[in-house]
Each structure stands twice: as C-alpha cells, then as structure tokens.
Amino acid sequence: MADASVHFLAVDLGASSGRVIHGQFDGRKLVHNEIHRFANVPVHVPSVKLDTPASQHWDVLRLWHDIQQGISRYDAAAPLTSLSVDTWGVDFALLDARQRLLTNPYHYRDSRNDGLVDEVLEQLAKKAIYEHTGVQFMQINTLYQLYGMVMRQDPLLEVAKTLMMMPDLFHFWLSGEMTLEVTDASTTQMLDARARTWATPVLDALKLPSYLLPEVTPDTSVVGRLRPDIASQINLARCAVIASAGHDTAAAVAAVPNLDEHSVYISSGTWSLMGIESPEPIISEVGLSMNVTNEAGVFGTVRVLKNLAGLWVLQACLKHWQNQGEDYSWEALLKLASNTPAFGPLIRLGAETFLNPPDMPAAIDAACQASGQTPPDSVGAIVRCCLESLALEYKLVLDELSTVSARHFNAIRIVGGGAQNTLLCQLTADACQLPVVAGPVEATALGNLMLQAIATGHIGSLAEGRQVIAASVSPITYESQPNTDGWQDAYARFRRLPL
C-alpha cells in the first residue's frame, strides 16, 4: 500500500540555534524529526573608531548556507509538499534596487539601540504610539533601530530600496518572491494592530522611510515555488514555499494544545513570551501602563503578551563559565540549583543591565548589591536565583494579564525549550499556584509544519491543527504545591526590585 502521508520542512531559526525539521502528516498525527541543527552565533565587527564598541550582527550568509545544507538532507522517497522559515522578530535586512543584500543585518542586542526609546518619546508621545501599534516598548524593536539609522543619517538608507524582515529575506532567496508576513511585521512596533497595515501616522511623525516597507501579506500565504537554481543545487523538486508564520512565537502559539480563554501560554527559550490568545487587540490605558504587547497571531488572532528575558541570563552565565573552563551541562546546573536553599537573592531579569553585559555573573552580583541583597555565592545559587526570579516574573505577568483581559486562568501551558527545564516548570507552578502543562518542546517547528498543512489544504483549520498537535505529543503536567509563606514573601520582595 502506498504511503498516503504528506511531507513538509520547517526551518526554525532561534536566537542561539537553527534547526531544519521534517514533518510527516498521515491525516491524524504529525510526526517530526530533526535533520539538521546548527549554531546561530552573532558576529562582532570592529569599529573604525578605536574608542567605539564593535557592532553586533547576524551572520546571515552562514545561516543561508546552513538552511540550504539542511534542506538538502531531506531524502524521503515521497515528494516534499512545501517548506517554510520562521525566525526571531524585530531584526531586518536592507536590499538595494537590484534586490541585493546591503550589509549583514544588525543584532537586536547591538549597543546602537541604547537610549533610542527615550529619544523617540521626545518626538512622539508614548500613548500615541501605543494607540496605533499596541506594542510593548523595548529598545530592540525595529521602530527604534530604524529611527536610529535616520537620526545618524546612515548612508545605507541612501541606497536601500526594500526592508525585509528575517524570515521574508530567506523566503525571497528560496523563491525569488518578496513578501512581508504579518506576524513578524507586528513585532516591529510599526504596524497598526487593528488594521494590520503600516501605522502611517507613527512612521510620518518620526520621519521614518515608509517607502522601504513592502505591503504586509497574510500568514499561511503561498509565497511561490522553490527557485529552479536552488532546487537543482540541493537536488530537490520545486516544492511550494509557504509564509506560515514568520515570527517564531506566532508559530509556537499556534501549536499550543488545548489553548483556550482560561489558559496562559509561555513560549520559553532565550526569551519567554507569556500571554493569551485574543480575538482582537486589547489596547487600553491599563495595557499601556503594564507595557503589554499586541502582536498578530495566525488567522486573525492576537497574541496579547509580555516579552520577558527568559533563559537569556542563564545562557549568558553558562557561556561565561565555559569561557572560564567550566563546561556545565543544563542537567548539572539544575541539579546544583535543586540542592541550593530556596528564596535567596532575586533579580529583575529584564533590567537593562542584563541586556548584553560582558560578564553576566558579575552583573548579577552588582544588581544584588545595588538592591541591598547578598549576592549568590555559588553556581547553584546563581542558577536558583535566575529560575526563582523568572518564576516570580511569570507570577507578576499572570496577574497583569488577568487584570488587562478580565479573565480568570486555570492553567499555564509552557512550550519550547524551557518546557524541558523541570525545575523551572515546578517553580512556575508553585509561584503561580496553577498547574503547568509542559510541551511540546519543538512547538515552533510543529506550528510551522501544521500551518503549512493548513495552507496546502491538508488540515482544515487552526482548531483542527491543534487537535492534531495534541494527538501527536505527550505533555507533562506539574501540579502546584501548597503555597508557603516563602513564596509570598519572595513575591513581595520581588515586586520591590527596580526594573
């Protein structure tokens, strides 16, 4: 009997690594397997001026090479139906009149963004920007990156003709067709959250070059077919190229099983995206005061969420320890933290001091001293500090989401790499006093694959797609332990810390 399955490839680019994942759908379950994994390491380019910090970029050509390498490893006998790329948000590439890449895209952690939020707010009121875009104010947003280029009279803008977000750049190189998919466009803080078109009043008020911006295209759009030269180079038939959900969080949220109005999701990795799914934006004075964002989800939904620092601080600590010759595994770090007494020093992981310091453990030490706390005195204590602080950040955002949406929640659904962090999942359940349902780990890739199946007519709707995901994975539930005075006291201490 012939195999009736259909086959897809998801290219999932995160802030620290990339994956090419094969998905096989048999009409009931979506089975996935990783066929290529590669590092996504930023590149530091020295400044011409010796007293100026090096600029930080994405190694986009290396990523393009790895994407092609990964796609070429697809060797199933059945033809490939389609492929799609998702990436992190906010960053962009500039192309000239001949559609050539002008420079390696800047990394959102580059220091050129420092102070730009305040500069923008001197030109246009925060309320005016939020009323149009509904997006959280963070210096990494495209809005501030582009504004900084305009203010510095960056010569790149004199020759640039098109701005492309990162997934759209790779879709263009794969298919030869230009798009700017809506879920990733919504991370820019330049998109009107209600109309899902560019927020012209904001762009005009800040004198931003709106002529660079292509028309916004819907999610789950067929971009085109794989270019013949690319197809022949990697020995693959000319399958469809799909803009499923360009922003990795939108893809991950699409893959959250059993997500309903009483559930909060957390897409957990380098960043933690914690929020709810809404039929429309929630743009209000309360939302503005809490810095809640409204980003486009798939099929007209809205991701009402907070963008949190996530596991970035611990990842930076791990890198520092590795540079010092201490090569800890994540399993070893969690064991050390589990054996460390609870409720020690706490930090606000989203503080600017933790954005990209040269020595993250030293930054934690300084922050604790500045807030009158005894700094963590061991590796285990640092890990415990970070994880308890993140769990309490989740508790704070849970309360904010309940207030802004007027909803009552009965579960937290964690997807992404952080779903494997058993200690964090249990701490989150305890701090928030709600059950935590963890999984799928590869939610972004599964969402990418499932949305391709919808775009090509093999799955009928988002609701049906989530049922497929639920049938394909086995989440783990962490029940909350009875709340103790320790958590209550820790939450009170945490809320007093400066951000």
Secondary structure, DSSP 8 states (H G I E B T S, - for coil): -----EEEEEEEE-SSEEEEEEEEE-SS-EEEEEEEEEE---EEE--SSTTS--EEE--HHHHHHHHHHHHHT---SS---EEEEEB-SS-EEEE-TTS-B-S--B-TT-GGGTTHHHHHHHHS-HHHHHHHH-----TTSHHHHHHHHHHTT-THHHH--EEEEHHHHHHHHHHS----BHHHHGGGT-B-TTT-SB-HHHHHHTT--GGG----B-TTEEEEE--HHHHHHTT----EEEES-SBHHHHHHHT-TT--TTEEEEEESSSEEEEEEESS---SHHHHHTT-EEEE-GGG-EEEEEEE-TTHHHHHHHHHHHHTT----HHHHHHHHHTS-SS-----TTSGGGSS-S-HHHHHHHHHHHTT-----SHHHHHHHHHHHHHHHHHHHHHHHHHHHT----EEEEESGGGG-HHHHHHHHHHHTS-EEE--TTHHHHHHHHHHHHHTTSS--HHHHHHHHHHH---EEE------HHHHHHHHHHHHS--
